[in-house]
Amino acid sequence: MATKIIVQLPVTGAVGTDEDFDLRTHLERELNLALRTEEAGECDRSEIDGGWMRFWLVNGVDPAQTLEIVKDVLARDNLLPRAVIALETCHDVDTDDIDREILWPVQPAAAVGLA
């Protein structure tokens, strides 16, 4: 099974502002640096769309380790309270069969959604 972590932050408007774009660039660089330093994966891609900034983190062996690294990077910029972090698991046999689990914030599953 392949896994990836998705990090999601709200932006201003549907496609964000110039400041949101700058933040996306900054976070992509910081996430890549932190993950690669710990050999815990990399940022595969990012986007701003539909009022959200998203980052797809791949090639991490230990989702718990990757989560802690991501939380640390976001906390440095005081962004952790705004973040939604999810683990996405794609099954080998049926690649359309995807499970998503919200890792952060820690709340009942029905209370937080991933856009």
Secondary structure as GFF3:
##gff-version 3
##sequence-region A 1 115
A	DSSP	beta_strand	2	10	.	.	.	ID=ss1
A	DSSP	alpha_helix	18	37	.	.	.	ID=ss2
A	DSSP	beta_strand	42	49	.	.	.	ID=ss3
A	DSSP	beta_strand	52	58	.	.	.	ID=ss4
A	DSSP	alpha_helix	63	76	.	.	.	ID=ss5
A	DSSP	three_ten_helix	80	82	.	.	.	ID=ss6
A	DSSP	beta_strand	84	90	.	.	.	ID=ss7
A	DSSP	beta_strand	98	104	.	.	.	ID=ss8
A	DSSP	three_ten_helix	109	111	.	.	.	ID=ss9
###
